[in-house]
Amino acid sequence: MKKLRVGITGIAIESSTFSPHRSTVDDFRVLRGDDLLARYDFLDADWAADVEWVPLVDARSLPGGAVTEEAYAELSGEILDRLRSAGELDGLFFDIHGAMSVAGRSDVEASLAQEIRSIVGPDVLVSASMDLHGNVSRELVTALDLITCYRMAPHEDAWETRSRAARNLIARLRSGGRPKKAWVQVPVLLPGEKTSTRLEPAKSIYAAVDSVEALDGVLDAAIWVGYAWADEPRCQAAVVVMGDDVSVITKEAQRLAQSYWDSRHDFAFVAPTGTLPECLTQAVASTSRPFFISDSGDNPTAGGAGDTSWSLDVLLRTPAIVDSSLTTLYAAIVDPEAVASAVAAGVGSTISVELGGKVDSGPHGPVALTAQVAAIDADDPVAGTAVALAIGGLRVIVTARRKPYHLESDFHALGLHPREADVVIVKIGYLEPELYDMAADWLLALTPGGVDQDLLRLGHSGIVRPMFPFDPGMAAPSLEPEVF
């Protein structure tokens, strides 16, 4: 059996074009050589035997605002330069997100895929693994040979998806050749918090993907929700079914797309919703502990700036939170200046700072507060330095760099114990698995920010119209797939 040479590369970030934050090279973790190969433990699987994996470069970042042109030029330039010098390849595994935006550009993953194609030529098979919150334009799907995405939200199958994308690539290089792709966009744009596969209708819609994949003549099937917080024509739901039987993949792509369209009115938020004051009132009155509240409008894992201070201001003006016996944790707000002040003062000291609202000041500017420095963690691998500030019963986590708080251990590093708290407020949308399992009850607060769940108040102007829910009375689309 011929030893295959397969390159690995990727660039991944989810970018809100409604956030004033700008993502630079410093926001990306860049892997090369053996470090890149070590990222993928499936490269030693039996199906990967006799494959020479050629590491190029992989760059990925926590979601944020649009990437600067300078950062994109540097990172994409290295991918293309390494590809030019990689020697002859049989295939390329392209590990992307699908919702990267670059200031001043549109559909950058498609542009990068086209540049890659111009270098490797028409005979090298390129297989992409994507997040289901990515976007699939005609330009992207035609530049790639194989394409798939996650089938779970939260993304518990992220690594299985990457493995499947690479496994399908190797199988096709050895025997199958280039599959056909039936692609169709669905003019629906919804936030991830309305499309969790934990709940109907997404649960059943995505369950059908496995049954389609199992059909004769089908290699893979995928449904993309799209990314709601970017304002580009590509931002909408999409379906791709790949295989060798054109009639089957076309029929099934249309069926999956139709099921998504028919369910558009049935998608609902993953938890009961309300304004933050409403959620706080319910949480305080409840006997369920810990009671979680998602501060969804500034979720850094969806692209929020992470320093929106609107919710902090509400908390400080809520006596039931700061002037009571309740213990409330708030994670987190990024402010390197405030962190530096806390570190300089030391644990136990009292500081007065203007907190947050310096990157995304739209909802609220910096909030003045006086607090005791309760804890300092100077070695956080993501936040750099994190501190806990105490104001009455409220503990506010402040970080030097943007960081999501998804794990119990994130809190423990600052001596905070969410299981023992009364109320835990996290800048997040749907709760990640560990928090979800911990929460005795949970509400989704509809707060302002760069990833506002109320899409209609964001002001989209670049998406294709008509689009649901922006045009609720729109005529039904044809949903006829194109085959490439």
Solvent accessible surface area in square Angstrom, and as a share of the most:
residue,aa,sasa,rsa
1,M,175,0.78
2,K,136,0.58
3,K,117,0.49
4,L,10,0.05
5,R,65,0.24
6,V,0,0.00
7,G,0,0.00
8,I,0,0.00
9,T,0,0.00
10,G,0,0.00
11,I,0,0.00
12,A,8,0.06
13,I,3,0.01
14,E,15,0.07
15,S,0,0.00
16,S,0,0.00
17,T,51,0.30
18,F,49,0.20
19,S,4,0.02
20,P,67,0.42
21,H,22,0.10
22,R,110,0.40
23,S,1,0.00
24,T,55,0.32
25,V,42,0.24
26,D,137,0.71
27,D,52,0.27
28,F,17,0.07
29,R,156,0.57
30,V,37,0.22
31,L,20,0.10
32,R,105,0.38
33,G,31,0.29
34,D,116,0.60
35,D,94,0.49
36,L,0,0.00
37,L,45,0.22
38,A,85,0.66
39,R,49,0.18
40,Y,4,0.02
41,D,125,0.65
42,F,19,0.08
43,L,18,0.09
44,D,136,0.70
45,A,34,0.26
46,D,136,0.70
47,W,55,0.19
48,A,5,0.04
49,A,54,0.42
50,D,74,0.39
51,V,14,0.08
52,E,68,0.30
53,W,27,0.09
54,V,18,0.10
55,P,36,0.22
56,L,4,0.02
57,V,3,0.01
58,D,0,0.00
59,A,2,0.02
60,R,42,0.15
61,S,18,0.12
62,L,47,0.23
63,P,20,0.13
64,G,0,0.00
65,G,0,0.00
66,A,4,0.03
67,V,0,0.00
68,T,27,0.16
69,E,64,0.29
70,E,130,0.58
71,A,3,0.02
72,Y,3,0.01
73,A,51,0.40
74,E,104,0.47
75,L,6,0.03
76,S,8,0.05
77,G,24,0.23
78,E,35,0.16
79,I,1,0.00
80,L,12,0.06
81,D,83,0.43
82,R,87,0.32
83,L,7,0.04
84,R,143,0.52
85,S,93,0.60
86,A,15,0.11
87,G,53,0.51
88,E,146,0.65
89,L,12,0.06
90,D,28,0.14
91,G,0,0.00
92,L,0,0.00
93,F,0,0.00
94,F,0,0.00
95,D,1,0.01
96,I,5,0.03
97,H,24,0.11
98,G,0,0.00
99,A,0,0.00
100,M,0,0.00
101,S,3,0.02
102,V,3,0.02
103,A,40,0.31
104,G,89,0.86
105,R,102,0.37
106,S,61,0.40
107,D,22,0.11
108,V,2,0.01
109,E,0,0.00
110,A,3,0.02
111,S,36,0.24
112,L,0,0.00
113,A,3,0.02
114,Q,85,0.38
115,E,72,0.32
116,I,1,0.01
117,R,48,0.17
118,S,92,0.59
119,I,51,0.26
120,V,28,0.16
121,G,20,0.19
122,P,103,0.65
123,D,122,0.63
124,V,17,0.10
125,L,10,0.05
126,V,3,0.02
127,S,1,0.01
128,A,0,0.00
129,S,1,0.01
130,M,1,0.00
131,D,11,0.05
132,L,1,0.00
133,H,16,0.07
134,G,0,0.00
135,N,1,0.00
136,V,0,0.00
137,S,8,0.05
138,R,109,0.40
139,E,81,0.36
140,L,0,0.00
141,V,0,0.00
142,T,65,0.38
143,A,9,0.07
144,L,3,0.01
145,D,6,0.03
146,L,1,0.01
147,I,1,0.01
148,T,2,0.01
149,C,0,0.00
150,Y,17,0.07
151,R,29,0.11
152,M,76,0.34
153,A,1,0.01
154,P,2,0.01
155,H,54,0.24
156,E,104,0.47
157,D,17,0.09
158,A,15,0.12
159,W,107,0.37
160,E,86,0.39
161,T,0,0.00
162,R,22,0.08
163,S,12,0.08
164,R,11,0.04
165,A,2,0.02
166,A,0,0.00
167,R,79,0.29
168,N,17,0.09
169,L,0,0.00
170,I,2,0.01
171,A,49,0.38
172,R,27,0.10
173,L,39,0.20
174,R,79,0.29
175,S,106,0.68
176,G,40,0.39
177,G,33,0.32
178,R,113,0.41
179,P,3,0.02
180,K,95,0.40
181,K,9,0.04
182,A,0,0.00
183,W,11,0.04
184,V,9,0.05
185,Q,43,0.19
186,V,0,0.00
187,P,18,0.12
188,V,0,0.00
189,L,0,0.00
190,L,5,0.03
191,P,4,0.02
192,G,7,0.06
193,E,9,0.04
194,K,57,0.24
195,T,1,0.01
196,S,3,0.02
197,T,21,0.12
198,R,60,0.22
199,L,74,0.37
200,E,104,0.47
201,P,18,0.12
202,A,3,0.02
203,K,112,0.47
204,S,61,0.40
205,I,11,0.06
206,Y,8,0.03
207,A,63,0.49
208,A,25,0.19
209,V,0,0.00
210,D,78,0.40
211,S,62,0.40
212,V,0,0.00
213,E,49,0.22
214,A,85,0.66
215,L,73,0.36
216,D,133,0.69
217,G,30,0.29
218,V,18,0.10
219,L,32,0.16
220,D,1,0.00
221,A,0,0.00
222,A,0,0.00
223,I,1,0.01
224,W,0,0.00
225,V,0,0.00
226,G,1,0.01
227,Y,2,0.01
228,A,2,0.02
229,W,11,0.04
230,A,1,0.00
231,D,35,0.18
232,E,12,0.05
233,P,72,0.45
234,R,8,0.03
235,C,0,0.00
236,Q,12,0.05
237,A,1,0.00
238,A,0,0.00
239,V,0,0.00
240,V,2,0.01
241,V,0,0.00
242,M,3,0.01
243,G,0,0.00
244,D,88,0.46
245,D,54,0.28
246,V,67,0.38
247,S,79,0.51
248,V,38,0.22
249,I,0,0.00
250,T,29,0.17
251,K,134,0.57
252,E,12,0.06
253,A,0,0.00
254,Q,59,0.26
255,R,109,0.40
256,L,2,0.01
257,A,0,0.00
258,Q,65,0.29
259,S,40,0.26
260,Y,1,0.01
261,W,6,0.02
262,D,86,0.45
263,S,17,0.11
264,R,44,0.16
265,H,119,0.53
266,D,90,0.46
267,F,14,0.06
268,A,62,0.48
269,F,46,0.19
270,V,19,0.11
271,A,10,0.08
272,P,91,0.57
273,T,52,0.31
274,G,11,0.11
275,T,65,0.38
276,L,0,0.00
277,P,67,0.42
278,E,94,0.42
279,C,0,0.00
280,L,3,0.02
281,T,93,0.54
282,Q,92,0.41
283,A,0,0.00
284,V,44,0.25
285,A,82,0.64
286,S,28,0.18
287,T,133,0.77
288,S,35,0.23
289,R,72,0.26
290,P,9,0.05
291,F,4,0.02
292,F,0,0.00
293,I,0,0.00
294,S,0,0.00
295,D,2,0.01
296,S,0,0.00
297,G,0,0.00
298,D,2,0.01
299,N,7,0.04
300,P,5,0.03
301,T,32,0.19
302,A,8,0.06
303,G,0,0.00
304,G,0,0.00
305,A,1,0.01
306,G,5,0.05
307,D,2,0.01
308,T,5,0.03
309,S,0,0.00
310,W,68,0.24
311,S,4,0.03
312,L,0,0.00
313,D,24,0.12
314,V,12,0.07
315,L,0,0.00
316,L,38,0.19
317,R,160,0.59
318,T,28,0.16
319,P,90,0.57
320,A,38,0.30
321,I,0,0.00
322,V,17,0.10
323,D,113,0.58
324,S,47,0.30
325,S,113,0.73
326,L,32,0.16
327,T,55,0.32
328,T,0,0.00
329,L,3,0.01
330,Y,0,0.00
331,A,1,0.01
332,A,8,0.06
333,I,0,0.00
334,V,18,0.10
335,D,3,0.01
336,P,78,0.49
337,E,117,0.52
338,A,3,0.02
339,V,5,0.03
340,A,61,0.47
341,S,47,0.30
342,A,0,0.00
343,V,70,0.40
344,A,91,0.71
345,A,42,0.33
346,G,21,0.20
347,V,98,0.56
348,G,45,0.43
349,S,36,0.23
350,T,93,0.54
351,I,16,0.08
352,S,87,0.56
353,V,19,0.11
354,E,94,0.42
355,L,0,0.00
356,G,0,0.00
357,G,2,0.02
358,K,87,0.37
359,V,68,0.39
360,D,9,0.05
361,S,65,0.42
362,G,70,0.68
363,P,38,0.24
364,H,60,0.27
365,G,27,0.26
366,P,58,0.36
367,V,8,0.05
368,A,69,0.53
369,L,14,0.07
370,T,79,0.46
371,A,4,0.03
372,Q,86,0.38
373,V,0,0.00
374,A,39,0.30
375,A,18,0.14
376,I,52,0.26
377,D,26,0.14
378,A,65,0.51
379,D,124,0.64
380,D,10,0.05
381,P,121,0.76
382,V,68,0.39
383,A,0,0.00
384,G,17,0.17
385,T,26,0.15
386,A,1,0.01
387,V,0,0.00
388,A,0,0.00
389,L,1,0.00
390,A,12,0.09
391,I,31,0.16
392,G,57,0.55
393,G,13,0.12
394,L,0,0.00
395,R,65,0.24
396,V,0,0.00
397,I,0,0.00
398,V,0,0.00
399,T,2,0.01
400,A,28,0.22
401,R,132,0.48
402,R,28,0.10
403,K,22,0.09
404,P,24,0.15
405,Y,3,0.01
406,H,34,0.15
407,L,85,0.42
408,E,26,0.12
409,S,66,0.42
410,D,21,0.11
411,F,0,0.00
412,H,78,0.35
413,A,56,0.43
414,L,7,0.04
415,G,53,0.51
416,L,17,0.09
417,H,86,0.38
418,P,0,0.00
419,R,136,0.50
420,E,138,0.62
421,A,2,0.02
422,D,30,0.16
423,V,0,0.00
424,V,0,0.00
425,I,0,0.00
426,V,0,0.00
427,K,4,0.02
428,I,2,0.01
429,G,1,0.01
430,Y,19,0.07
431,L,0,0.00
432,E,42,0.19
433,P,48,0.30
434,E,68,0.30
435,L,0,0.00
436,Y,94,0.36
437,D,117,0.61
438,M,10,0.05
439,A,23,0.18
440,A,56,0.43
441,D,62,0.32
442,W,23,0.08
443,L,6,0.03
444,L,0,0.00
445,A,0,0.00
446,L,51,0.25
447,T,1,0.00
448,P,32,0.20
449,G,13,0.13
450,G,1,0.01
451,V,1,0.00
452,D,6,0.03
453,Q,7,0.03
454,D,56,0.29
455,L,8,0.04
456,L,113,0.56
457,R,133,0.48
458,L,35,0.17
459,G,55,0.52
460,H,17,0.07
461,S,102,0.66
462,G,29,0.28
463,I,10,0.05
464,V,74,0.43
465,R,121,0.44
466,P,71,0.45
467,M,0,0.00
468,F,16,0.07
469,P,33,0.21
470,F,28,0.12
471,D,35,0.18
472,P,87,0.55
473,G,77,0.74
474,M,26,0.12
475,A,86,0.66
476,A,77,0.60
477,P,37,0.24
478,S,91,0.59
479,L,5,0.03
480,E,106,0.47
481,P,11,0.07
482,E,64,0.29
483,V,57,0.33
484,F,65,0.27
